[in-house]
Amino acid sequence: MTKCYLFLLGRPGCGKSEVWRNLTEKIKKDRVASSFARLDDFPILNGWKEEDFAGKDYTHFLPTSDGGFKVVDPGVWNELLRRLSIQIRGRKEEVLAIEFARDRYVQALSLFPEDMLKKSAAIYIDASFETCWKRNMERVKRLQEQGQDAHFVSKKEMEETYLNDDKKELLSKKPVDVLVIDNEDKTLEELRKEVDKIVAKIEEKIKKYDA
């Protein structure tokens, strides 16, 4: 049964995957948890978009000139979290990370059950919009060269959906414990020190659950 949920939050390109890679290494090395996994709402979003486009249904998404797509139905965002919640049910990992990007995190977190939020911590990974866009393009290019799904987010979508968010409100209201990681220009050593803080929070949650 899951003892700790981690919400990995931040713009596309902020470094959620990088943080998770370093976090899993630390969890394994220090034997913090016997099992852990990560769920991401982007595959749900992308699959939904592909299905709609195949059926020439442009109710929820529109293609963009740069090869990406744009969400045109605001209801998509809550529906994605509803579908993600279904995947979460019955998971057995001790630590389960839930990754998504939004402009209103306080509202998004309110969609999850209260008993789950009590066992949760949010990791907000902070990086400027321009840095995130640059990383996003570098990642797309690298994955395309490898013949993999690039999970491309258009700049139009990035600007309209992720340019501004409610970080200040998230930190003031704290619907869950919140840790902020500055990933604007971190060395690997500096990032690992930040990851140590996350591990300490996981251990705190697991200890509280076991109590």
PyMOL commands that set and color helices and strands:
alter all, ss='L'
color gray80, all
select helices_A, chain A and resi 16-30+42-54+75-88+105-109+114-117+129-145+155-162+167-173+188-210
alter helices_A, ss='H'
color red, helices_A
select strands_A, chain A and resi 4-9+36-40+61-63+69-71+95-100+120-126+177-182
alter strands_A, ss='S'
color yellow, strands_A
deselect
rebuild
show_as cartoon
